[in-house]
Amino acid sequence: MTATTHDEPNYMGVFWWLLVLTVLELGVIYTPVHRLAILALLVVLAISKAALVALYFMHLKFERRTLGLIALSPFVLCLFLILMLLPDIRPH
């Protein structure tokens, strides 16, 4: 019998990365760039923070690929719905 052992995640390392990303988000808010650029940067930073939380605190990094796909499917659905509704919510 082979038992698979996983290394424990470095929770403090993940905490520091989340803190750095949060400080970057605060810095992005006060940059003098176009609102759309600020929005895009905030979305990218939020997705990266969500990925860190899902990978390490929800232990998806140490699970099989199938469980990761199950966790990722709501994100794909949300992105699809946003893109489908974008013509209706875009100001003229």
C-alpha positions in Angstrom: 0.0 0.0 0.0 1.3 3.4 -0.9 0.1 6.3 1.2 0.3 9.7 -0.4 1.6 12.4 1.9 1.3 16.1 1.2 3.5 18.8 2.6 1.6 21.2 4.8 1.0 24.5 3.1 2.9 27.6 4.2 0.0 29.5 5.7 2.1 32.4 6.8 3.6 32.7 3.3 0.1 32.8 1.8 -1.0 35.3 4.4 1.9 37.6 3.4 1.0 37.3 -0.3 -2.6 38.1 0.5 -1.4 41.2 2.5 0.8 42.3 -0.4 -2.1 41.9 -2.9 -4.4 43.9 -0.5 -1.9 46.7 -0.3 -1.6 46.7 -4.1 -5.3 47.0 -4.3 -5.3 50.0 -2.0 -2.5 51.5 -4.1 -4.4 50.9 -7.4 -7.4 52.8 -6.1 -5.4 56.0 -5.7 -3.5 55.9 -9.0 -4.4 58.6 -11.5 -5.4 56.3 -14.4 -8.6 55.7 -16.2 -11.5 54.1 -14.3 -11.6 51.1 -16.6 -7.9 50.4 -16.0 -8.4 50.6 -12.2 -11.4 48.2 -12.5 -9.4 45.8 -14.6 -6.5 45.8 -12.2 -8.8 45.4 -9.2 -10.5 42.4 -10.8 -7.1 40.7 -11.6 -5.9 41.3 -8.1 -9.2 39.9 -6.6 -9.1 36.8 -8.8 -5.5 36.2 -7.8 -6.4 36.5 -4.1 -9.4 34.2 -4.6 -7.1 31.7 -6.3 -4.7 31.8 -3.4 -7.4 31.2 -0.9 -8.9 28.4 -2.9 -5.6 26.7 -3.5 -4.2 26.8 0.0 -7.0 27.3 2.5 -9.5 25.1 0.6 -6.7 22.7 -0.1 -7.4 22.5 -3.8 -3.7 22.5 -4.6 -3.4 19.1 -2.9 -6.6 17.5 -4.4 -7.2 15.8 -7.7 -7.7 17.8 -10.8 -11.4 16.8 -11.0 -12.1 18.6 -7.7 -10.4 21.7 -9.0 -12.5 21.7 -12.2 -15.6 21.4 -10.1 -14.5 24.4 -8.0 -13.6 26.4 -11.2 -16.9 25.7 -13.0 -18.9 28.5 -11.2 -16.3 31.0 -12.2 -16.6 30.0 -15.8 -20.4 30.3 -15.6 -20.2 33.7 -13.9 -17.8 34.9 -16.6 -20.2 33.6 -19.3 -23.2 35.4 -17.8 -21.3 38.7 -17.4 -20.3 38.5 -21.1 -23.8 37.7 -22.2 -25.3 40.6 -20.2 -22.6 43.1 -21.1 -24.5 44.5 -24.1 -27.6 45.2 -21.9 -25.7 46.9 -19.1 -23.3 49.0 -21.2 -24.3 52.6 -21.3 -24.9 54.0 -24.8 
